[in-house]
Amino acid sequence: MRPRTWVLVLAAAFAVLQLANVTGRDTPDTKNYLSYALSLRGESKREAAAATIDYVCLSAATKARRDQSVDVVRFHRPDPTERVTDECRRAQWRVVEPRLAAGQTGGHTVPYMTDRFMRIFEARPGYPVFLVPFISLFGVTWGLWAAGVVVTVAGGVLAFLILRTLSVPVPLALTGQALYYVLPCGTTAMRPMTEGLLMALTLAAVWGCALVLRGRRERAGLALVAGSLAALFAVKHSQALFLGLCLAGAGAVTVLVRHRRGRPPGRGVPALAGVGLAAALGTVLLARLLHYPSESDSMQDLLTGHFARPDREHPWREFWQLQGNFWVEWLRRQLWEPLFLAALGAGAWGALRQRPFGVFLVAAAFTGILTQAAHPDINIWGERLIVLAWLLPVVGLPLLLEPVVRGRRVALPAQGHADRAQSVR
């Protein structure tokens, strides 16, 4: 079969497997993005709240039923779906109803929490805009599922395209696509949150870097990087800032190393660095002009439990103390189960065999570390904040295996020739 056929086969297989979990993927952030999307579609606050609460409670009831079915003590009890759904709806409306009655109806999101907290989600229109056509065509439940499948499949296809642009053999490029689906990046991308779209756009920027650095359609590659960074601003402007800074840093490091070795930097590397720096500066300026929540707001949100407590008087001091505690505990847990660290190491090893592209890949993956460092909360589900770092093994591991595969492809014909010579003798 042609390579594109294998790409479609992998994508279709992944989509079919996701039918096992159409519901039960939501997180606390899901209702904010979903209500935003419903508002963009023209729903009133109360209609958006009703649809969002129905989805959240259906998910809660589904998880409760599944958990009870395998509970060694309670598996024979009556189906808890109706009870859990009713309890969930009462609890959700108990939070939303008073705020709606008090006139907290500004913005696009349903007021599940205070205005100050909801402003964080108001500054992220990109993912709700992406959801609108899906929930309009398929309804809320199947629309969120379909959106997750599309954005996750897109991430895997982008991994394949990056590797093929680097002239990696088709089987290894397909391996990169499969790795994206089976590693935590695929699981996280299927959740109805921004992370799937963030990873897809980050991979699109990395593909643009590959096009520029391989001398293939340089203008198109630069436009792809710039467009991805602009789209990231709409989805989550902190990621646009981090990626812009990291690409600029990767370009600066590459230029410096080449200068010391007496080699010209070429046009592509400085151009990518310039686009990254412009995006970072533009992100900061535009965020200020639009009055988006600042780093101070983010820090107070972290330290006050989403503004449930009074603001901290010395947030930076407490933040740095928490930062140190977090990474010590995070490293302890990683050493206990070192799969992630091993995958990062192997991915970096493979990536840096393809310099200067590998430097830009490492820089893009490093945005996951920066995102986690900005929110040192060990209790956030599934380490989803650091998930962008998994892009390094997705692309880097096939690059690490490439010399082995190419060596086998060269050795096999030689062995066949020797066998034929022996038979002649």
Secondary structure as UniProt FT lines:
FT   HELIX           3..17
FT   HELIX           18..21
FT   TURN            28..29
FT   HELIX           30..40
FT   TURN            41..42
FT   HELIX           45..69
FT   TURN            72..76
FT   HELIX           81..101
FT   TURN            102..103
FT   HELIX           115..122
FT   HELIX           126..165
FT   TURN            166..167
FT   HELIX           170..182
FT   HELIX           184..189
FT   HELIX           195..213
FT   TURN            214..215
FT   HELIX           218..235
FT   HELIX           237..260
FT   TURN            261..262
FT   TURN            266..267
FT   HELIX           268..289
FT   TURN            290..291
FT   HELIX           295..303
FT   TURN            304..308
FT   HELIX           315..336
FT   HELIX           339..351
FT   HELIX           352..354
FT   TURN            355..356
FT   HELIX           357..374
FT   TURN            378..379
FT   HELIX           381..390
FT   HELIX           391..424
//
